[in-house]
Amino acid sequence: MDLQLIEVYIPTPRFDDFLNEIEKFDFVKKWHTTISEEEQLIKILINKKNTEEILDFLEVNDPNQDEVQALLYNISTYIPRVEEESNAEKYKEEEQKEITRASRHELYNVVHSSSRTSINYIWMLILSAVVATAGIVKDSAAIVIGAMVIAPLIGPFTALAFAATLGDFQLMKRSILTSLYGILIPIGIALIVGLIFSLPVDSAEFIARTNIELMDIVVAIAAGTAGALSFAKRVSEALVGVMVSVALLPPAIVLGMTIGAFHFQQALTPFLLLLVNISAILLSAIIVFWTSGIQPNNWREIQAANTSKRYALTAVSLVIILLAITIFFISF
């Protein structure tokens, strides 16, 4: 069982009522401490899958929410063990029936940082683009893979899908801008290389991105699904981020190199590959977030989120269908 700890700081006059209200939620254990005459501290140990319910209550349902402050912690160890051996199979079966994910509040905080354009983000983009360009020119798969490891592309595209799922248009705008940086900076660096040097037409890494097949759509959907799942479950995104970067960074580099060399007809294929990969990643990520139950808790916001999801899914689905038809005719 994945455990989390919620610390709630609450005014003393509100304390007794809050203790009664919190009893209706499913938690493992709770403690309370008097901090001062004006404030009390309640600690609630809870199964990760039930965290969002309590946080929603603290955020919306508590009539005095402005007076309440809450902190969330991940718990790696708790002694004694929470479940008895007789209940172990029950918990295992419950976890197998659903996607166990972090709370919407926790994910939103992570998304906020992933959607911002920072100096570190730009430098990592520049370095990964330089390394990827060198790997393609030298025809070294190892160097190209190394570029994928440092490319920070999973964050903004996952944030964009998350924002579309919640209907948060402010977050969506910021994520779109950061995602554009993630694509345009590598293209710009590769464009300069294409202006100065001849195209590496003998490089297998280069040739691979000038061919496009319907299977590329399947790979991009798998990458987007894996990225969204790793994000929702808050497990290590490093290796999954490599898969997302594989779908985005090399086509962007090859596109920039062909444009820089003024081979515009040859640039069409990596351009299509980049578009289809972006659309497929967004489509699969939105579906994962939707099916895992991520949505706002306010009625108006839920309506906006449903509209946003429908428009986003319709738009990216149409793009993928059109690109798939184009790829079919190109291939055959």
LINMOLIN-V992476 format. One line per field, one symbol per residue. ss: DSSP state (~ for helix, > for strand, _ for the rest). phi: phi as a letter, one per 40 degrees, with the letter a starting at -180 (. if undefined). psi: psi as a letter, one per 40 degrees, with the letter a starting at -180 (. if undefined). Layout:
BEGIN
ss = ???
phi = ???
psi = ???
END
This chain:
BEGIN
ss = __>>>>>>>>>~~~~~~~~~~~______>>>>>>____>>>>>>>>>~~~~~~~~~~~~~~___~~~_>>>>>>>_________~~~~~~~~~~~~_______~~~~~~~~~~~____~~~~~~~~~~~~~~~~~~~___~~~~~~~~~~__~~~~~~~~~~~~~~__~~~~~~~~~~~~~~~~~~~~~~~~~~~~_______~~~~~______~~~~~~~~~~~~~~~~~~~____~~~~~~~~~~~~~~~~~~~~~~~___~~~~~~~~~~~~~~~~~~~~~~~~~~~~_______~~~~~~~~~~~~~~~~~~~~~~~~~~~~~~~~~_
phi = .cbbbbbbbbcdccccccdcccccccbcaababccaccabbbbbcacdcbcccccccccbcccbcccbbbbbbcbcaabcdcccdccccccccccccaccbccdcccccccdcccccbccccccccccccccccccccfbcccccdccccccccccccccccccccgcccccccccccccdcccccccccccccccbccccccccccccbbbbccccccccccccccccccccfcdcccccccccdcbcddccccccccccgccccccccccccccccccccdcccccccccgcacbcdccccccccccccccccccccccccccccdcccb
psi = hhiihhhhhiiddedddddddedeihidiiiiihdadeiihhhhhihdeedddddddddddhefddehhiihihhdhhhiidiiddedddddddddeihhiiidddddddddddeihidddddddddddddddddddefhdddddddddehfeddddddddddddefgddddddddddddddddddddddddddddiihgeehdddddeeihidddddddddddddddddddefihedddddddddedddddddddddddefgdddedddddddddddddddddddddddeeehiiehddddddddddddddddddddddddddddddddd.
END
